[in-house]
Amino acid sequence: MFLKDVHIGGKVRITTMNRMNDLVQRRLLDLGIMEGSVVKMKRILPLGGPVAIETKGQLIGIRRCDAKRIQVESV
């Protein structure tokens, strides 16, 4: 399952981030989001817009094309 497939309010654990751009992966790592992190889907914007996730008290927006590349598993 990928991060874009998670419904609002769903909690998941990130399993793989190696399919995404190195720059985006580095920026997420700087924010504390890495493999093994638990994230909660807060908002999905319409018309192919970004998704908002919450982890460790932070609310972060991620482009949907990047969310399609992050593999997750249910918690």
C-alpha positions, 0 to 999 in steps of 0.5 A: 500500500502507498501513502496516497491510498490511506484514508483521512484519520488512518495511521500507518508506518512508513516501510520504504522511501527509496523510490522517491527523489533523493532531495525530497527524501533528504528534506523529509529526513530533516523533518524526522520522517524516515522508514519506521516512522508512524504518520497519520493522514490529516487531509487530502486536498482535491484535484490532485493537490497535496496531502497533509500528514502528521507525525511527532506533532508536526503537520507536513504537506507532501505532493501527491506524486511523492505520496505515491512513492512512499510505501506504508503498512497499517499500524 
